Amino acid sequence: MRPPTGLILCLIIFLASCTREVTPESDPPGSLIPRDTMVVLLARMHMAEAILYVKQKNGEQVKTIQDQYFRDILDEYGLTRDGFEDNLDWYQQDMEEFDRMYGEVITLISRLQTEEDER
Protein backbone atom coordinates (compact mmCIF):
# COMPACT_ATOMS: atom_id res chain seq x y z
CA MET A 1 0.00 0.00 0.00
CA ARG A 2 1.39 3.38 -1.01
CA PRO A 3 0.95 6.37 1.29
CA PRO A 4 -1.22 9.18 -0.09
CA THR A 5 0.55 12.15 -1.64
CA GLY A 6 -1.01 14.52 0.92
CA LEU A 7 0.51 12.52 3.76
CA ILE A 8 3.94 12.68 2.17
CA LEU A 9 3.68 16.44 1.66
CA CYS A 10 2.56 16.96 5.27
CA LEU A 11 5.53 14.94 6.52
CA ILE A 12 7.91 16.96 4.34
CA ILE A 13 6.56 20.27 5.60
CA PHE A 14 6.67 19.07 9.21
CA LEU A 15 10.27 17.86 8.95
CA ALA A 16 11.40 20.97 7.12
CA SER A 17 10.13 23.04 10.03
CA CYS A 18 12.14 21.03 12.58
CA THR A 19 15.59 22.54 12.70
CA ARG A 20 18.47 22.69 15.10
CA GLU A 21 20.19 25.96 15.88
CA VAL A 22 22.78 26.80 13.23
CA THR A 23 25.57 29.32 13.37
CA PRO A 24 25.08 31.70 10.42
CA GLU A 25 27.59 31.30 7.62
CA SER A 26 29.29 28.34 9.21
CA ASP A 27 31.67 26.25 7.17
CA PRO A 28 30.20 23.24 5.38
CA PRO A 29 30.54 19.90 7.12
CA GLY A 30 33.68 17.93 6.37
CA SER A 31 31.67 15.48 4.29
CA LEU A 32 29.29 17.85 2.52
CA ILE A 33 26.63 16.02 0.56
CA PRO A 34 26.27 17.55 -2.91
CA ARG A 35 23.00 19.45 -3.31
CA ASP A 36 21.46 17.07 -5.87
CA THR A 37 22.38 14.07 -3.72
CA MET A 38 20.85 15.78 -0.69
CA VAL A 39 17.58 16.22 -2.59
CA VAL A 40 17.45 12.49 -3.38
CA LEU A 41 18.45 11.59 0.19
CA LEU A 42 15.74 13.80 1.67
CA ALA A 43 13.16 12.28 -0.67
CA ARG A 44 14.19 8.78 0.35
CA MET A 45 14.04 9.66 4.05
CA HIS A 46 10.54 11.10 3.67
CA MET A 47 9.35 8.10 1.68
CA ALA A 48 10.66 5.81 4.42
CA GLU A 49 8.80 7.87 7.02
CA ALA A 50 5.60 7.64 5.00
CA ILE A 51 5.95 3.86 4.68
CA LEU A 52 6.49 3.54 8.42
CA TYR A 53 3.50 5.76 9.10
CA VAL A 54 1.24 3.59 6.95
CA LYS A 55 2.57 0.42 8.57
CA GLN A 56 1.87 1.86 12.00
CA LYS A 57 -1.64 2.94 10.98
CA ASN A 58 -2.22 -0.65 9.83
CA GLY A 59 -1.39 -1.88 13.33
CA GLU A 60 2.19 -2.97 12.72
CA GLN A 61 4.88 -2.32 15.31
CA VAL A 62 7.40 -0.08 13.57
CA LYS A 63 9.68 0.87 16.45
CA THR A 64 11.89 -2.14 15.87
CA ILE A 65 12.37 -1.43 12.16
CA GLN A 66 12.28 2.38 12.17
CA ASP A 67 15.91 2.93 13.08
CA GLN A 68 17.02 0.26 10.61
CA TYR A 69 15.13 1.91 7.73
CA PHE A 70 16.93 5.19 8.26
CA ARG A 71 20.28 3.59 9.06
CA ASP A 72 20.14 1.61 5.79
CA ILE A 73 19.50 4.77 3.78
CA LEU A 74 22.25 6.73 5.52
CA ASP A 75 24.68 3.82 5.15
CA GLU A 76 24.23 3.97 1.37
CA TYR A 77 25.57 7.53 1.50
CA GLY A 78 28.31 6.77 4.02
CA LEU A 79 26.64 8.96 6.66
CA THR A 80 25.87 8.74 10.33
CA ARG A 81 22.74 10.39 11.74
CA ASP A 82 24.93 13.21 13.08
CA GLY A 83 26.58 13.62 9.68
CA PHE A 84 23.17 13.83 8.02
CA GLU A 85 21.96 16.39 10.57
CA ASP A 86 25.15 18.45 10.11
CA ASN A 87 24.48 18.57 6.37
CA LEU A 88 20.82 19.38 6.93
CA ASP A 89 21.78 22.21 9.28
CA TRP A 90 24.27 23.57 6.76
CA TYR A 91 21.75 23.60 3.91
CA GLN A 92 19.14 25.23 6.16
CA GLN A 93 21.31 28.29 6.65
CA ASP A 94 19.92 29.64 3.39
CA MET A 95 16.19 29.04 3.82
CA GLU A 96 15.28 30.35 0.37
CA GLU A 97 17.61 27.84 -1.23
CA PHE A 98 16.45 25.14 1.17
CA ASP A 99 12.84 25.84 0.17
CA ARG A 100 13.85 25.41 -3.48
CA MET A 101 15.53 22.12 -2.57
CA TYR A 102 12.32 20.95 -0.90
CA GLY A 103 10.40 21.91 -4.01
CA GLU A 104 12.67 19.48 -5.85
CA VAL A 105 12.14 16.85 -3.13
CA ILE A 106 8.37 17.15 -3.56
CA THR A 107 8.69 16.98 -7.36
CA LEU A 108 10.87 13.88 -7.10
CA ILE A 109 8.49 12.11 -4.73
CA SER A 110 5.52 13.01 -6.94
CA ARG A 111 7.34 11.74 -10.04
CA LEU A 112 8.22 8.47 -8.32
CA GLN A 113 4.65 8.03 -7.16
CA THR A 114 3.34 8.69 -10.69
CA GLU A 115 5.78 6.12 -12.08
CA GLU A 116 4.62 3.62 -9.48
CA ASP A 117 0.96 4.33 -10.28
CA GLU A 118 1.62 3.66 -13.97
CA ARG A 119 2.99 0.17 -13.29
C-alpha positions as CSV (number, residue, x, y, z in Angstrom):
1,M,0.0,0.0,0.0
2,R,1.4,3.4,-1.0
3,P,1.0,6.4,1.3
4,P,-1.2,9.2,-0.1
5,T,0.5,12.1,-1.6
6,G,-1.0,14.5,0.9
7,L,0.5,12.5,3.8
8,I,3.9,12.7,2.2
9,L,3.7,16.4,1.7
10,C,2.6,17.0,5.3
11,L,5.5,14.9,6.5
12,I,7.9,17.0,4.3
13,I,6.6,20.3,5.6
14,F,6.7,19.1,9.2
15,L,10.3,17.9,8.9
16,A,11.4,21.0,7.1
17,S,10.1,23.0,10.0
18,C,12.1,21.0,12.6
19,T,15.6,22.5,12.7
20,R,18.5,22.7,15.1
21,E,20.2,26.0,15.9
22,V,22.8,26.8,13.2
23,T,25.6,29.3,13.4
24,P,25.1,31.7,10.4
25,E,27.6,31.3,7.6
26,S,29.3,28.3,9.2
27,D,31.7,26.2,7.2
28,P,30.2,23.2,5.4
29,P,30.5,19.9,7.1
30,G,33.7,17.9,6.4
31,S,31.7,15.5,4.3
32,L,29.3,17.9,2.5
33,I,26.6,16.0,0.6
34,P,26.3,17.5,-2.9
35,R,23.0,19.5,-3.3
36,D,21.5,17.1,-5.9
37,T,22.4,14.1,-3.7
38,M,20.8,15.8,-0.7
39,V,17.6,16.2,-2.6
40,V,17.5,12.5,-3.4
41,L,18.5,11.6,0.2
42,L,15.7,13.8,1.7
43,A,13.2,12.3,-0.7
44,R,14.2,8.8,0.4
45,M,14.0,9.7,4.0
46,H,10.5,11.1,3.7
47,M,9.3,8.1,1.7
48,A,10.7,5.8,4.4
49,E,8.8,7.9,7.0
50,A,5.6,7.6,5.0
51,I,6.0,3.9,4.7
52,L,6.5,3.5,8.4
53,Y,3.5,5.8,9.1
54,V,1.2,3.6,6.9
55,K,2.6,0.4,8.6
56,Q,1.9,1.9,12.0
57,K,-1.6,2.9,11.0
58,N,-2.2,-0.7,9.8
59,G,-1.4,-1.9,13.3
60,E,2.2,-3.0,12.7
61,Q,4.9,-2.3,15.3
62,V,7.4,-0.1,13.6
63,K,9.7,0.9,16.4
64,T,11.9,-2.1,15.9
65,I,12.4,-1.4,12.2
66,Q,12.3,2.4,12.2
67,D,15.9,2.9,13.1
68,Q,17.0,0.3,10.6
69,Y,15.1,1.9,7.7
70,F,16.9,5.2,8.3
71,R,20.3,3.6,9.1
72,D,20.1,1.6,5.8
73,I,19.5,4.8,3.8
74,L,22.3,6.7,5.5
75,D,24.7,3.8,5.1
76,E,24.2,4.0,1.4
77,Y,25.6,7.5,1.5
78,G,28.3,6.8,4.0
79,L,26.6,9.0,6.7
80,T,25.9,8.7,10.3
81,R,22.7,10.4,11.7
82,D,24.9,13.2,13.1
83,G,26.6,13.6,9.7
84,F,23.2,13.8,8.0
85,E,22.0,16.4,10.6
86,D,25.2,18.5,10.1
87,N,24.5,18.6,6.4
88,L,20.8,19.4,6.9
89,D,21.8,22.2,9.3
90,W,24.3,23.6,6.8
91,Y,21.8,23.6,3.9
92,Q,19.1,25.2,6.2
93,Q,21.3,28.3,6.7
94,D,19.9,29.6,3.4
95,M,16.2,29.0,3.8
96,E,15.3,30.3,0.4
97,E,17.6,27.8,-1.2
98,F,16.4,25.1,1.2
99,D,12.8,25.8,0.2
100,R,13.8,25.4,-3.5
101,M,15.5,22.1,-2.6
102,Y,12.3,20.9,-0.9
103,G,10.4,21.9,-4.0
104,E,12.7,19.5,-5.9
105,V,12.1,16.8,-3.1
106,I,8.4,17.1,-3.6
107,T,8.7,17.0,-7.4
108,L,10.9,13.9,-7.1
109,I,8.5,12.1,-4.7
110,S,5.5,13.0,-6.9
111,R,7.3,11.7,-10.0
112,L,8.2,8.5,-8.3
113,Q,4.6,8.0,-7.2
114,T,3.3,8.7,-10.7
115,E,5.8,6.1,-12.1
116,E,4.6,3.6,-9.5
117,D,1.0,4.3,-10.3
118,E,1.6,3.7,-14.0
119,R,3.0,0.2,-13.3
